[in-house]
Every structure is written in C-alpha cells, then in structure tokens.
C-alpha cells in the first residue's frame, strides 16, 4: 500500500486543473495579445465601413440616374460636405423642391469618422466645403463628378460618376483625373 505525506496527493484524479498563478499568467498573456491586435482589427472594420458608405452613395447615384429617366424630371443629388450628409430632391409641378424618398433616395448621414474629403465637378472645380448639387437631367445625364471620401485613419475611397450615361464606379483608393482648364 503506498504511503503519502501530508499535503501531497498520489491520486491522479486530484491533480487535474490549474493553479491560480497559471490562470493569472494565461489571462495576462491574452490581455497583451488582444491589446496588440485590437487596433489593427479596428482599422480593418473602419475601412469596411468606409467602403460600405462609398458603395451606398454609388447606389444612390445610380438610383437617381434611373429615377430621373423614369420620371422625366430633373432630380438633384445634394452633398453637404460640412455636415457629411446627402439627399435627393425633385421639383414639383408647383416649382417646390421636394425630398425624394425610397430605400436609396432618402437623406443619409455618413457614419461617425467618415467624411467627404473633396468633390471634383466637370473635371474643373474642386471643393472641400459647403454644399454641392449634382443635377440629373430627365434623360438621366449628369456632369462628370469625382467624390473623395476619407476615414479617420486617412484611408480614402473614390466614387466616380461618368457624364452622359450616369455610370458609377467605386475605387478603394484616392482616384484622381487630371483637371481640365
């Protein structure tokens, strides 16, 4: 029969588990690793949110193009660079500007930390403040427009609206065309 001393056990069933020191060390290592990984992960999420915002704006521009052609009326896309919001309006028969509703046409605010950096109109005019109005003709035509969006980290996306056909492209970088004089 095995003999045991007080305080030590020879029963293997009682030697399972971790000591408090071992658990504390594992938790400390996990906290350090999480502290190193979390900032990189939040950068990835911020970039995804910027891309999503750019694609939603592109969808709005496509919807306005189609809606102007469908209705046979001018529709205006308003972009407020100071408040980082955009919306669409249409002139009623009485000459009053009325906001257009619908899934893509409703007023939208860019998410916190995302802003309009600048807008290039007709290949000439660059602005980074105030309000810009893009007029879509009853045929769905609009002037050449490049909209640059940026997040807190400086990552940029570009929404490019082509003239005549209203085709919209999204780039996951700061796309620029030469300015025409």
PEPEDA-V584846 format. One record per run of one state. SS is the DSSP state (2 for helix, 1 for strand, 0 for the rest). FROM is the first residue (numbers start at 0). TO is the last residue. Records with the same first field share a line. If there is no record, write none. Layout:
BEGIN
SS=FROM-TO / FROM-TO
END
This chain:
BEGIN
0=0-10 / 15-18 / 71-73 / 80-83 / 91-95 / 99-106 / 109-112 / 121-123 / 127-129 / 136-143 / 151-154 / 161-166 / 171-180
2=11-14 / 19-70
1=74-79 / 84-90 / 96-98 / 107-108 / 113-120 / 124-126 / 130-135 / 144-150 / 155-160 / 167-170
END
